[in-house]
């Protein structure tokens, strides 16, 4: 098993569990007032597959100088090629330096840099000062993040954030990535106001599959900073398309039915669309990805959906694992349906 195969496996499982759980809970009105949730499923999946990777003896030396270099490394893992000049320029355009550090008992935690989209952002976290093994999985026992102004409070909908361990860099530091995204009942809303972020990280640990009992250093690292959102990502409206989903009228057997997807919007950071959730639902093999002009594919880190006022319609938003220059995108694929971008 190589790193690309492992990544694709993790991405496929993560996508399925997140979408099923998120769409399931939004059908329950009691969940909506909670406004946000932590992607525990994604963390456990990443931990499990990282353990498999380590057990296979495969070690990746990460480029963790900043989030731009991290995405460049990730891109090469997924596509097998270096980023183009345009792709590099896009990541640079959407990224900003933060550079905040706190030290507890010689362990330095740094919120290094961020990449910001229209309805999402990514934060690169570095942990140094400990002797870490590239055959272990690391994380924090608990994480909390506050965002202001909170788009979920203002517009209604659902949001999520997660913290994933991505390995050890060349300096021996642990590299973790926080991803945050949201979807609102008003659909796509362009908002360029800055976001005030507060992050609290408790107790750095190893082996989260052991319920985070192996605490390496106790303490609370807390950071407050502001993210700029004055760079609106590129957008391309795509044609409506019929996608084969599970037929909800067939209770005893797996049957697919074509469901019309409308308002399909492709951006550098994700894909949004609307469809009739009352008559069809995603199956395990209904993954979402983009096909690049060189034939490689980029998948999603997860998806969320909220019901609109119109009965039975669901507004969905997926996020690419890496922001993508739209000039390098040939098509979008939802399940087995390919929608041309040209």
C-alpha positions in Angstrom: 0.0 0.0 0.0 1.4 3.4 -1.0 0.6 6.8 0.4 -1.7 7.8 -2.5 -3.8 4.6 -2.1 -4.0 5.1 1.6 -5.1 8.7 1.1 -7.8 7.7 -1.4 -9.1 5.0 0.9 -9.3 7.4 3.8 -11.0 10.0 1.6 -13.6 7.6 0.4 -14.6 6.3 3.8 -14.5 9.8 5.4 -16.8 11.1 2.6 -19.4 8.3 3.1 -19.5 8.5 6.9 -19.6 12.3 7.1 -22.3 12.7 4.5 -24.5 9.9 5.9 -24.2 11.2 9.4 -24.6 14.9 8.6 -27.6 14.5 6.3 -29.2 12.1 8.7 -29.0 14.5 11.7 -30.2 17.5 9.8 -33.5 15.7 9.3 -33.9 15.8 13.1 -35.0 19.3 14.2 -33.5 18.8 17.6 -30.0 18.9 16.1 -30.2 22.2 14.3 -30.0 24.5 17.4 -26.6 23.0 18.3 -25.1 24.8 15.3 -21.8 22.9 15.1 -20.2 19.6 15.7 -16.8 18.0 15.8 -15.8 15.5 13.1 -15.0 12.7 15.5 -15.7 10.1 12.8 -13.1 11.7 10.5 -10.5 11.7 13.3 -11.0 8.1 14.1 -10.8 7.1 10.5 -7.6 9.0 10.0 -6.2 7.4 13.1 -7.1 3.9 12.0 -5.6 4.3 8.5 -2.5 6.1 9.8 -2.0 3.1 12.1 -2.2 0.8 9.0 0.2 3.0 7.2 2.7 2.9 10.0 2.3 -0.8 10.4 3.2 -1.2 6.7 6.5 0.6 7.5 5.8 3.4 5.0 7.1 6.8 6.2 6.4 10.1 4.5 8.6 13.1 5.3 6.3 16.1 5.1 7.0 19.6 4.0 5.6 21.6 6.8 7.2 25.0 6.6 3.8 26.6 5.9 0.3 25.6 4.6 1.3 26.4 1.1 4.2 23.9 1.2 1.9 21.4 2.9 -0.7 21.6 0.1 2.1 21.3 -2.4 3.1 18.0 -0.7 -0.5 16.8 -0.5 -1.0 17.6 -4.2 2.1 15.6 -5.2 0.8 12.6 -3.1 -2.6 12.7 -4.7 -1.7 13.4 -8.3 1.9 12.1 -8.5 2.9 15.5 -10.0 4.2 18.8 -8.7 1.8 21.7 -8.6 1.7 23.9 -11.7 2.6 27.6 -11.5 -1.2 28.5 -11.6 -2.1 26.0 -8.9 0.8 27.3 -6.7 -0.3 30.9 -7.3 -3.9 30.1 -6.3 -2.8 28.5 -2.9 -0.6 31.5 -2.3 -3.5 33.9 -3.2 -5.9 32.2 -0.7 -3.3 31.8 2.1 -2.1 34.0 5.0 0.5 33.8 7.7 -0.6 33.6 11.4 2.6 32.6 13.2 1.3 32.4 16.8 3.1 30.1 19.3 2.7 29.0 22.9 5.0 26.9 25.0 4.1 24.6 27.9 6.9 22.6 29.6 9.1 23.0 26.5 6.4 21.8 24.0 5.7 24.5 21.4 2.4 24.6 19.6 2.2 26.9 16.6 -0.8 28.1 14.6 1.3 28.6 11.5 -0.8 29.7 8.6 -4.2 29.5 6.9 -5.9 29.0 3.6 -9.3 30.6 3.4 -12.2 29.9 1.1 -15.7 31.4 0.7 -17.3 29.1 3.3 -14.4 27.2 4.7 -10.8 27.5 6.0 -7.8 25.3 6.7 -5.3 25.9 9.5 -1.8 24.3 9.8 -0.8 23.4 13.3 2.8 22.4 14.3 3.8 20.7 17.5 7.5 20.6 18.4 9.7 20.0 21.5 9.0 16.3 21.9 10.7 13.3 20.5 8.0 11.9 18.2 7.9 8.7 16.3 6.8 8.5 12.7 5.2 5.2 13.6 2.7 6.8 16.0 -0.5 8.8 15.6 -0.7 12.1 17.6 -3.4 14.6 18.5 -5.0 16.6 21.2 -7.3 15.1 23.8 -9.8 17.9 23.2 -10.3 20.8 20.8 -12.7 23.7 20.8 -13.0 26.5 18.2 -15.1 29.6 18.2 -15.8 31.7 15.1 -17.1 35.2 15.1 -19.2 36.4 13.3 -20.7 32.9 13.3 -22.4 32.3 10.0 -24.5 29.5 11.5 -25.8 31.8 14.2 -26.6 34.5 11.6 -28.0 32.4 8.7 -29.0 29.1 10.1 -27.6 25.8 8.9 -24.8 23.4 10.0 -21.1 23.7 10.4 -18.3 21.3 11.3 -14.6 21.4 12.1 -12.0 18.7 12.5 -8.4 18.2 13.5 -6.3 15.6 11.6 -2.8 14.4 12.2 -0.8 14.3 8.9 2.6 13.0 10.0 6.1 14.3 11.1 7.9 16.9 9.1 11.7 17.0 8.3 12.4 18.9 11.6 10.6 16.2 13.7 7.5 18.3 14.4 4.0 16.9 14.3 1.9 18.4 11.5 -1.9 18.7 12.0 -4.5 20.4 9.9 -7.7 21.9 11.1 -10.5 22.2 8.6 -13.7 24.2 9.1 -16.7 24.5 6.8 -20.4 25.4 6.9 -23.5 25.3 4.8 -26.4 27.7 5.4 -30.2 27.6 4.7 -29.7 30.6 2.4 -27.4 28.6 0.1 -24.3 30.3 -1.3 -23.6 33.6 0.5 -20.6 35.7 -0.3 -19.2 37.3 2.9 -15.9 39.1 3.0 -16.0 40.2 6.7 -12.9 39.0 8.7 -13.4 36.1 11.0 -12.2 36.3 14.7 -11.0 32.8 15.7 -10.4 31.4 19.1 -8.9 27.9 19.3 -8.3 25.8 22.5 -6.2 22.7 22.4 -6.0 20.4 25.5 -3.4 17.8 26.4 -1.1 16.6 23.6 -1.4 12.8 23.3 -0.5 9.8 21.2 -2.7 6.9 20.1 -6.2 8.3 19.9 -7.5 4.7 19.3 -6.6 4.2 22.9 -9.1 6.9 23.9 -6.3 9.5 24.2 -5.1 7.9 27.5 -1.4 8.3 26.5 -1.0 12.0 27.4 2.5 13.2 26.5 2.1 16.7 27.9 -0.8 18.1 29.9 -1.8 21.7 29.3 -4.1 24.0 27.4 -2.9 26.0 24.4 -5.2 28.9 23.5 -5.0 31.1 20.4 -7.0 34.1 19.2 -6.4 35.7 15.8 -8.3 37.1 12.8 -8.6 35.6 9.3 -9.0 37.9 6.3 -11.7 36.9 3.8 -11.3 39.6 1.2 -10.3 37.1 -1.6 -13.5 35.6 -3.1 -12.6 32.2 -4.8 -13.4 31.7 -8.5 -16.9 30.3 -9.3 -18.3 28.5 -12.3 -22.0 27.6 -12.7 -22.5 24.2 -14.2 -25.5 22.8 -16.1 -28.2 20.9 -14.3 -27.8 17.1 -14.4 -29.6 13.9 -13.5 -27.8 11.8 -10.9 -28.7 8.2 -10.1 -29.5 7.9 -6.4 -31.1 5.3 -4.2 -34.9 5.1 -4.9 -36.6 5.6 -1.5 -39.8 4.0 -2.8 -38.1 0.6 -3.1 -37.8 -0.6 0.5 -36.7 -4.2 -0.1 -34.0 -3.9 -2.8 -31.3 -1.5 -4.0 -32.7 0.4 -6.9 -31.6 3.7 -8.4 -33.6 6.5 -9.7 -32.5 9.7 -11.6 -32.8 12.8 -9.5 -32.3 16.3 -11.0 -29.4 18.3 -9.4 -29.7 22.1 -9.9 -27.8 25.2 -9.0 -24.5 23.3 -9.3 -21.7 25.8 -8.4 -18.0 24.9 -8.7 -15.5 26.9 -6.7 -11.8 26.7 -5.9 -12.6 25.1 -2.6 -15.8 23.1 -3.2 -19.0 22.2 -4.9 -22.6 23.2 -4.1 -25.8 21.9 -5.5 -29.5 21.4 -4.7 -31.6 18.2 -5.2 -34.8 16.5 -4.1 -33.9 14.5 -1.0 -37.4 13.2 -0.5 -37.1 10.8 -3.5 -33.4 9.8 -3.7 -30.3 9.6 -1.5 -26.6 9.0 -1.9 -25.3 5.5 -1.8 -21.9 4.3 -0.7 -20.4 4.6 -4.2 -21.8 8.1 -4.9 -18.6 9.9 -4.4 -17.9 13.5 -5.5 -14.7 14.6 -7.2 -13.2 16.7 -9.9 -11.3 15.5 -12.9 -8.3 17.6 -13.8 -7.2 18.3 -17.4 -4.3 15.9 -16.9 -6.7 13.1 -16.0 -6.0 13.0 -12.3 -8.8 13.4 -9.7 -9.2 15.5 -6.5 -11.7 14.3 -4.0 -13.6 15.8 -1.1 -12.9 15.9 2.7 -16.6 15.8 3.5 -20.0 17.2 2.8 -22.9 18.8 4.6 -26.5 19.5 3.7 -29.4 21.6 5.0 -33.1 21.5 4.0 -34.4 24.5 2.2 -37.8 26.1 2.7 -39.0 24.4 -0.4 -40.4 21.0 0.7 -38.0 18.1 0.0 -35.1 20.1 -1.4 -31.6 19.8 0.1 -28.8 22.3 -0.3 -25.4 20.5 -0.2 -21.9 21.7 0.0 -18.7 19.6 -0.4 -15.1 20.7 0.2 -12.1 19.6 -1.9 -9.2 18.3 0.1 -7.1 20.9 -1.7 -8.2 24.2 -3.2 -7.9 23.8 -7.0 -7.3 26.3 -9.8 -10.5 26.0 -12.0 -8.5 26.4 -15.2 -7.1 23.0 -14.5 -10.5 21.4 -14.0 -12.0 19.5 -16.9 -15.1 18.0 -15.3 -17.0 17.3 -12.0 -18.1 13.8 -11.2 -21.0 12.9 -8.9 -21.4 9.2 -8.7 -21.1 8.0 -12.2 -22.3 11.2 -13.9 -19.6 13.4 -15.4 -20.5 17.1 -15.9 -18.2 19.1 -18.2 -16.8 22.4 -16.9 -16.3 23.8 -20.5 
